[in-house]
Amino acid sequence: MVLFTYLHLAAYPNVGEALLEAGTAAIAYETVQLENGSLPLLAPMSEIAGRLAAQVGAHLLEKPHGGRGVLMGGCTGVQPARVVVLGAGTVGWNAARTAAAMDAEVLLLDRSPQRLRSLEADRRGRLMSVVSSRGLLERLVPTADLVIGAVLTPGGRAPTLVDEQMVKQMRPGSVIVDVAIDQGGCIATSQETTHRNPTVTIHGVQHYAVGNMPGAVPFTSTEALVSVTLPYILGIAGRGLEEAVTERPELISGLNTVQGSVCHPGVAKALGVPPRHPMACLR
């Protein structure tokens, strides 16, 4: 059997164990990777999740929803909300752009100067890009009205960038949106929540860590996802997995489990098992 969907096995090891036991050939949308390093099947959901993160954060900052009562864009003579975005990938960039479009003060952090430089031409409004460091996080997180966690390690568990002490120093009514929760989360205090019960308050800070954030907008998400996945689905269904992988080499990185073996190194590390080369698994 071939399973072709989002898996996020680093965050859900019990699912990985079940796939291994069943001998399922499981291809994860989120680890299908082109030669240039891009993730074509993850990108549309990352765009949506990033834009939702700013939208959700603005909503939760309102006083009736448990927030500090801060308007993202402020008003004449009043400071706007300060938004700190961790990670300048597709999620982070879309979150930062959306928050900046609301006239918030946005600090976009990433460890890669090259990545930040590549975004410079499209920077608008009160959006500043900064090379991230531990010391910078310790200074900025306590001053933020909204922190958006948007880091990604393809196939692996997200690194914890914000520890509990930083969260304790945030002002009551501040908000954290941890988009990285699908890969375990990048905020130490994050707990996965649901669309039905989306927030928990820890140390006076609202945490929104909903798995599968794009599920909140299913019409948009479905159209975006089908447009990129359908060619792969037709190839696998029409020619079989081995031939489809030969024709579209990016599917090799998408193989997470095959015949009881883990094929992706990031997933293998997260599950604590040795990886096998995908092509060896298919033979």
C-alpha positions in Angstrom: 0.0 0.0 0.0 1.1 3.5 -0.8 0.2 6.4 1.5 0.8 9.9 0.1 -0.1 12.7 2.5 1.3 15.0 5.2 2.8 12.8 7.9 5.0 14.9 10.3 6.4 11.7 11.8 8.9 13.6 14.0 6.1 15.0 16.0 4.0 11.8 15.9 6.3 8.9 16.4 3.5 6.5 17.2 2.2 7.0 13.6 5.7 6.2 12.3 5.8 3.0 14.4 2.5 1.9 13.0 3.6 2.6 9.4 6.8 0.5 10.0 4.8 -2.3 11.5 2.4 -2.3 8.5 5.2 -2.1 5.9 3.5 0.9 4.3 5.2 2.8 1.6 4.6 6.3 3.0 5.5 9.5 1.1 5.3 12.7 3.1 4.2 15.8 1.3 6.4 17.9 3.6 9.7 16.2 2.7 9.3 16.1 -1.1 12.2 18.3 -2.0 13.4 19.7 -5.3 17.1 20.1 -6.2 17.1 23.8 -5.3 16.0 22.8 -1.7 12.4 24.0 -2.1 9.5 22.0 -0.8 6.8 22.2 -3.5 4.1 20.2 -1.7 4.6 22.0 1.6 4.8 25.5 0.2 1.1 26.3 -0.3 0.2 25.2 3.2 3.1 27.1 4.6 1.9 30.3 2.8 -1.6 29.8 4.3 -0.3 29.0 7.8 1.9 32.0 7.8 -0.9 34.4 6.7 -3.2 32.8 9.2 -0.7 33.2 12.0 -0.7 37.0 11.8 -4.5 37.0 11.4 -5.0 34.7 14.4 -2.5 36.7 16.5 -4.3 40.0 15.8 -7.6 38.4 16.9 -6.2 37.0 20.1 -4.5 40.3 21.0 -8.0 41.8 21.4 -9.2 42.2 25.0 -12.5 40.2 24.6 -10.4 37.2 23.3 -7.9 37.3 26.3 -5.3 39.6 24.8 -3.7 42.8 26.0 -6.1 44.9 24.0 -3.5 45.9 21.5 -4.4 46.9 17.9 -1.8 45.5 15.4 -1.4 48.8 13.6 -1.9 51.1 16.6 -3.3 54.5 15.6 -2.2 58.1 15.4 0.1 58.8 18.4 -0.1 55.2 19.7 2.5 52.5 19.1 1.6 49.5 17.0 1.9 45.9 18.2 5.4 44.5 18.1 5.5 41.1 16.3 8.6 38.9 16.4 8.7 36.2 13.8 11.1 33.3 14.2 12.3 32.0 10.9 12.2 33.6 7.4 11.1 30.6 5.4 7.8 30.4 3.6 5.7 30.5 6.8 7.7 33.2 8.5 7.9 35.5 5.4 4.1 35.2 4.9 3.5 35.9 8.5 5.8 38.9 8.5 4.3 40.4 5.4 0.8 40.0 6.6 1.6 41.5 10.0 3.4 44.4 8.3 0.4 44.9 6.0 -1.6 45.5 9.2 0.9 48.2 10.1 2.4 46.3 13.0 6.1 46.7 13.9 7.6 43.4 12.7 11.0 41.9 13.5 11.8 38.9 11.2 14.6 36.7 12.6 16.6 34.1 10.8 20.0 32.6 11.2 20.8 33.0 7.5 22.0 36.4 6.3 21.6 35.2 2.7 18.0 34.3 3.2 17.2 37.7 4.8 19.1 39.5 2.0 17.1 37.6 -0.7 13.9 39.0 0.9 15.2 42.6 1.2 13.8 43.8 -2.1 10.2 42.8 -1.1 10.4 44.3 2.4 7.5 46.8 3.1 6.3 48.9 5.9 7.6 48.5 9.5 9.3 45.2 8.7 12.9 44.8 9.8 15.0 41.7 9.2 17.6 40.6 11.8 20.1 37.8 12.0 19.0 35.7 14.9 21.0 34.7 18.0 20.3 33.4 21.4 21.1 36.8 23.0 18.8 38.6 20.6 15.9 36.2 21.3 16.4 36.8 25.1 16.1 40.6 24.5 13.3 40.6 21.9 10.8 37.9 23.0 9.9 39.6 26.4 9.1 42.9 24.5 6.8 41.2 21.9 3.0 41.5 21.8 3.0 38.5 19.4 5.6 35.9 18.8 5.2 33.6 15.7 7.2 30.4 15.6 7.9 29.5 12.0 11.1 27.4 11.9 11.4 24.1 10.0 13.9 21.3 9.9 12.6 19.1 6.9 11.6 15.8 8.2 13.0 16.4 11.7 11.8 17.8 14.9 11.7 21.6 15.2 14.4 23.1 17.5 13.3 24.8 20.7 14.2 28.5 20.2 12.2 30.1 23.0 12.6 28.6 26.5 10.1 28.8 29.4 12.1 31.7 31.1 11.6 33.9 28.0 7.8 33.2 28.0 7.6 34.0 31.7 9.1 37.5 30.9 6.4 38.3 28.3 3.6 40.6 29.4 0.3 39.2 30.5 -2.1 39.0 27.5 0.7 38.6 25.0 0.3 35.9 22.3 2.3 33.1 20.9 1.4 31.4 17.7 3.6 28.3 17.2 3.1 27.2 13.6 6.0 24.7 14.1 3.8 22.6 16.3 3.3 20.2 13.4 7.0 19.3 13.9 6.9 19.4 17.7 6.9 23.1 18.2 9.7 25.7 18.6 8.4 27.2 21.9 9.2 25.3 25.1 5.7 25.9 26.6 3.7 25.1 23.5 1.0 22.4 23.8 -0.7 21.1 20.7 -4.3 22.4 20.5 -7.3 22.0 18.2 -9.5 24.2 16.1 -12.3 23.6 18.5 -10.1 24.5 21.6 -7.3 26.5 20.0 -5.6 28.3 22.9 -4.1 27.6 26.3 -2.8 30.3 28.7 0.6 29.6 30.3 2.4 32.2 32.5 -0.3 34.7 31.4 0.6 34.3 27.7 -2.0 32.9 25.3 -0.6 30.0 23.2 -2.1 29.1 19.9 -0.5 25.8 18.7 -3.1 24.2 16.4 -2.0 21.3 14.4 -2.9 21.7 10.7 -3.7 25.4 10.9 -4.7 25.5 7.2 -7.7 23.3 8.1 -9.4 26.5 9.4 -9.8 27.6 5.7 -10.5 24.3 3.9 -11.8 25.8 0.7 -8.6 27.8 0.1 -6.4 25.0 1.4 -7.9 22.2 -0.7 -7.7 24.2 -4.0 -4.1 25.1 -3.2 -3.1 21.6 -2.3 -4.7 19.8 -5.2 -3.1 22.1 -7.7 0.4 20.9 -6.6 -0.3 17.3 -5.6 -2.5 16.0 -8.4 0.4 15.5 -11.0 2.2 13.4 -8.4 -0.9 11.4 -7.5 -1.6 10.6 -11.2 2.0 9.5 -11.7 2.0 7.2 -8.7 -1.4 5.7 -9.5 -0.8 5.3 -13.2 2.8 4.0 -13.2 3.5 2.7 -9.8 5.7 4.0 -7.1 9.1 2.9 -8.4 8.6 4.3 -11.9 7.1 7.5 -10.5 10.1 8.0 -8.3 12.4 7.5 -11.3 10.5 10.1 -13.4 10.2 12.6 -10.5 13.4 12.2 -8.4 12.1 14.7 -5.8 9.8 12.0 -4.6 12.8 10.1 -3.2 13.2 12.6 -0.4 9.5 12.2 0.2 9.8 8.5 1.0 9.6 8.3 4.8 8.9 4.5 5.3 9.0 1.6 2.9 8.7 -2.1 3.8 9.4 -1.6 7.5 12.4 0.7 7.1 12.8 4.5 7.6 14.2 6.1 4.4 14.4 9.8 5.4 17.5 10.7 7.6 15.6 13.5 9.5 12.7 11.2 10.3 15.1 8.4 11.2 16.9 10.7 13.7 13.7 11.8 15.2 12.4 8.2 15.6 15.8 7.0 16.9 16.3 4.3 14.2 19.0 3.9 11.4 17.9 5.1 8.0 18.1 3.1 4.8 18.6 4.5 1.3 15.1 4.9 -0.3 16.1 3.1 -3.5 17.4 0.1 -1.5 14.0 0.0 0.2 12.1 -0.1 -3.0 14.0 -3.0 -4.5 
